[in-house]
């Protein structure tokens, strides 16, 4: 019974004539977010080391501004991208699994009803 439903579902999807969804953009944005996160942390560390390596206040402020603040912005943006796209992948996986389990449960329920009516 389950193969019939899979075949029916495949035929219905084919009738919709939709383009296949490609995860390339999502994969790239997830990778970019991860890279931004790592680069941001590295810039923060470099900015902190540069600021602590000098006694001149102007050099310290410049090092903090160029290293630590830019690093902080990259960390925040990278974290946002990473969380958004990794959560999106997880939610899609969960929804597909949920739909499959619901269909299986429906098939078992229908089989039990048909068995009890005989």
C-alpha distance (Angstrom), angle and dihedral (degrees) to the residues before:
residue distance angle dihedral
X1 . . .
X2 3.79 . .
X3 3.84 92.7 .
X4 3.81 89.6 55.4
X5 3.79 90.8 54.8
X6 3.79 92.1 47.4
X7 3.80 90.7 50.8
X8 3.79 91.2 47.4
X9 3.81 91.4 48.9
X10 3.81 91.6 48.9
X11 3.81 91.4 50.7
X12 3.81 92.0 48.8
X13 3.78 91.6 50.9
X14 3.82 90.6 48.4
X15 3.81 89.6 53.1
X16 3.80 90.5 56.5
X17 3.84 90.4 64.0
X18 3.78 93.5 -147.0
X19 3.75 125.2 164.8
X20 3.74 114.0 -111.5
X21 3.77 113.3 -101.0
X22 3.76 112.6 -114.8
X23 3.76 120.1 -155.0
X24 3.82 93.0 -156.4
X25 3.80 95.7 107.2
X26 3.76 91.6 44.6
X27 3.79 92.4 48.3
X28 3.81 91.1 49.2
X29 3.79 93.3 48.6
X30 3.80 90.7 48.4
X31 3.80 89.4 51.1
X32 3.81 92.3 46.1
X33 3.80 90.3 50.2
X34 3.81 90.8 51.5
X35 3.80 92.0 48.5
X36 3.82 91.8 47.5
X37 3.79 89.1 51.6
X38 3.81 93.5 52.4
X39 3.82 94.3 42.5
X40 3.80 90.8 47.8
X41 3.79 92.4 53.4
X42 3.82 90.3 47.2
X43 3.82 91.6 49.9
X44 3.79 90.4 49.1
X45 3.79 91.3 53.0
X46 3.81 92.8 45.0
X47 3.81 91.0 48.0
X48 3.79 91.3 50.1
X49 3.81 92.7 48.6
X50 3.82 91.6 47.2
X51 3.81 91.5 48.6
X52 3.78 93.4 49.4
X53 3.80 92.8 45.4
X54 3.78 95.4 68.6
X55 3.79 136.5 54.8
X56 3.80 95.4 -154.2
X57 3.81 108.9 103.3
X58 3.81 93.6 -149.4
X59 3.81 91.5 54.1
X60 3.80 90.7 47.5
X61 3.80 92.4 52.2
X62 3.82 91.0 47.0
X63 3.80 91.7 49.7
X64 3.79 92.0 48.5
X65 3.80 92.0 47.1
X66 3.79 96.3 47.8
X67 3.78 99.0 36.3
X68 3.75 112.6 24.9
X69 3.80 101.2 33.3
X70 3.80 95.1 44.4
X71 3.80 87.8 45.4
X72 3.80 90.8 51.6
X73 3.79 91.5 51.1
X74 3.81 90.6 49.5
X75 3.80 91.3 48.7
X76 3.81 92.1 51.4
X77 3.82 94.2 45.8
X78 3.82 92.8 43.2
X79 3.79 91.9 49.0
X80 3.80 91.1 50.0
X81 3.81 92.3 50.5
X82 3.80 93.1 44.9
X83 3.79 94.6 48.5
X84 3.79 94.3 44.7
X85 3.80 96.7 51.3
X86 3.80 98.0 36.9
X87 3.82 89.7 49.5
X88 3.81 89.6 48.0
X89 3.78 91.3 54.4
X90 3.79 92.3 47.7
X91 3.81 93.4 48.5
X92 3.82 92.2 49.8
X93 3.81 90.5 49.8
X94 3.80 90.8 48.2
X95 3.82 92.6 48.9
X96 3.81 93.1 50.4
X97 3.78 90.3 49.1
X98 3.80 91.2 47.1
X99 3.81 92.5 50.8
X100 3.81 91.1 47.9
X101 3.81 92.0 50.3
X102 3.80 92.0 47.4
X103 3.80 91.6 50.8
X104 3.79 91.1 48.4
X105 3.79 90.6 49.7
X106 3.80 90.4 49.1
X107 3.80 90.7 50.9
X108 3.82 90.8 50.7
X109 3.80 91.1 47.8
X110 3.79 92.7 50.1
X111 3.80 90.8 48.0
X112 3.81 91.0 50.5
X113 3.81 91.7 49.1
X114 3.79 92.0 48.5
X115 3.81 90.6 47.6
X116 3.82 92.3 50.5
X117 3.82 92.1 49.5
X118 3.81 93.4 56.1
